[in-house]
């Protein structure tokens, strides 16, 4: 007797990578959210970074290339939409990253810093300014925990901030450059926030 087959197509490698961008408790939610995306024409080709979130080690793509969903998101729950917004902060288009950042930066979910903090180590100053303008509204405990749990990632982020400032933004005094201001704020938060 032949095995019973489901109509659901198997996940391809890039979708599986996207699912691992979130804690295991969210895998069903993100799988549903991913189902509305069109086929990814440009695979991530394994360009991932890892961050620790509690007991989970998340593997997040450096860039994604899906076309952003528009009307299809109406079929998603608010949580599923938020998860997609988190993923789309990794989009190849800086305008898409910024728009999604603006939607998630106020969220209090513990996985949000995993998507906001990597943006600090990028070159788009408009994105850095969105983070800088919203520092007071960040979930202090979640960001402090992210900072303490990911010292190597934070060190790499600091090196990227220095490099992009040195390359593109030296006309802005270091003490006024958003990347340095954000890093200083996060470090202070980590040193002063304890459960």
C-alpha positions in Angstrom: 0.0 0.0 0.0 1.4 3.4 -1.0 2.1 6.0 1.7 -0.5 8.7 2.1 0.8 12.0 0.8 -0.3 15.5 1.8 -1.0 18.2 -0.7 1.3 20.6 1.1 4.6 21.1 -0.8 7.8 20.4 1.2 9.7 23.4 2.5 12.7 24.4 0.4 16.0 25.1 1.9 15.5 28.9 2.1 12.1 28.6 3.8 13.6 26.2 6.4 16.4 28.8 7.0 13.8 31.5 7.6 11.9 29.3 10.1 15.1 28.9 12.1 15.2 32.7 12.4 12.7 32.4 15.3 12.5 30.5 18.5 11.1 27.0 18.1 7.8 27.9 19.9 7.1 30.2 16.9 7.9 27.8 14.1 4.2 26.9 13.2 3.3 30.7 13.2 6.2 31.6 10.9 5.6 28.6 8.6 2.0 29.9 8.1 3.3 33.4 7.5 5.8 32.2 5.0 3.1 30.4 3.0 1.8 33.7 1.6 5.2 34.7 0.1 5.9 34.2 -3.6 8.7 31.9 -4.6 12.1 33.3 -3.6 13.9 33.9 -6.9 17.2 34.6 -5.2 18.2 32.0 -2.5 20.1 33.3 0.5 22.9 31.0 -0.3 23.7 30.3 3.3 24.6 33.9 4.3 23.4 33.7 7.9 24.3 35.1 11.2 23.6 33.5 14.6 22.3 35.1 17.8 21.3 33.5 21.1 17.8 34.0 22.4 17.3 32.2 25.7 18.0 28.5 25.0 17.6 28.9 21.2 20.4 29.7 18.8 18.7 31.5 15.9 20.1 31.5 12.4 19.0 34.7 10.6 19.7 35.4 6.9 21.8 38.4 6.3 19.6 39.3 3.3 16.3 38.1 1.9 15.0 38.8 -1.6 11.3 37.9 -1.5 8.9 40.5 -2.9 7.2 42.0 0.1 3.6 40.8 0.5 0.9 43.4 0.1 -2.7 42.2 0.2 -1.8 38.7 1.2 -1.0 39.8 4.8 -4.7 40.4 5.4 -5.0 36.6 5.8 -2.4 36.6 8.6 -2.9 37.1 12.4 -1.2 40.1 13.9 1.6 37.8 15.3 2.2 36.3 11.9 2.4 39.8 10.3 4.8 40.9 13.0 7.0 37.9 12.3 7.1 38.7 8.6 8.0 42.3 9.4 10.9 41.0 11.5 12.1 39.0 8.6 11.7 41.8 6.2 14.1 43.9 8.2 16.6 41.7 6.5 15.4 42.6 3.0 17.8 43.7 0.3 16.0 47.0 -0.2 16.8 49.5 2.5 13.4 51.2 2.1 11.7 47.9 2.9 14.0 47.3 5.9 13.2 50.8 7.2 9.4 50.4 6.8 9.4 47.1 8.6 11.7 48.4 11.4 9.2 51.3 12.0 6.4 48.7 12.5 8.4 46.4 14.9 10.5 48.7 16.9 7.8 49.3 19.6 7.0 45.7 20.0 7.7 44.0 23.4 8.4 40.5 22.1 11.7 39.0 23.2 12.7 38.1 19.6 12.4 41.7 18.2 16.0 42.7 19.3 17.3 39.9 17.2 16.1 41.8 14.2 16.6 45.4 15.3 20.1 45.2 16.7 21.7 43.8 13.5 20.5 47.0 11.7 22.7 49.1 14.0 25.7 47.5 12.2 24.5 48.5 8.7 25.3 51.6 6.6 21.8 53.2 6.0 21.8 56.2 8.3 18.1 56.7 7.9 17.5 53.3 9.5 20.0 54.2 12.3 18.0 57.4 12.9 14.7 55.4 13.3 16.4 53.3 16.0 17.9 56.3 17.7 14.6 58.2 17.7 13.0 55.2 19.4 15.6 54.3 22.1 13.3 55.4 24.9 10.6 53.0 23.9 12.7 49.9 23.6 11.9 47.0 25.9 14.9 47.5 28.3 14.9 43.9 29.6 14.8 42.3 26.2 17.5 44.5 24.7 19.7 44.2 27.8 19.4 40.4 27.7 20.1 40.3 24.0 23.3 42.4 24.5 24.5 40.2 27.4 23.7 36.9 25.6 25.5 37.9 22.4 28.9 39.5 23.2 30.6 38.3 20.0 27.8 39.6 17.9 27.8 42.9 19.7 31.6 43.1 19.1 31.1 42.5 15.4 28.3 45.1 15.3 30.6 47.7 17.0 33.3 46.9 14.4 30.7 47.5 11.6 29.6 50.8 13.1 33.2 52.0 13.2 33.9 50.8 9.7 30.8 52.4 8.1 31.3 55.7 10.1 34.9 55.7 9.0 34.0 55.0 5.3 30.9 57.1 4.8 30.1 59.4 7.7 33.3 60.9 9.1 31.8 64.3 8.5 29.5 63.5 11.4 31.4 63.8 14.7 31.7 60.4 16.3 29.8 61.5 19.4 26.8 62.5 17.2 26.8 59.5 14.8 23.6 57.5 15.5 25.4 54.1 15.4 27.8 55.0 18.3 24.9 56.6 20.2 22.8 53.5 19.9 25.6 51.2 20.9 26.3 53.3 24.0 22.7 53.3 24.9 22.5 49.5 24.5 25.6 48.9 26.6 24.3 51.2 29.3 21.0 49.3 29.3 22.8 46.0 29.6 24.9 47.2 32.5 22.0 48.7 34.4 19.1 46.3 33.7 18.8 43.2 35.8 15.8 41.0 36.5 
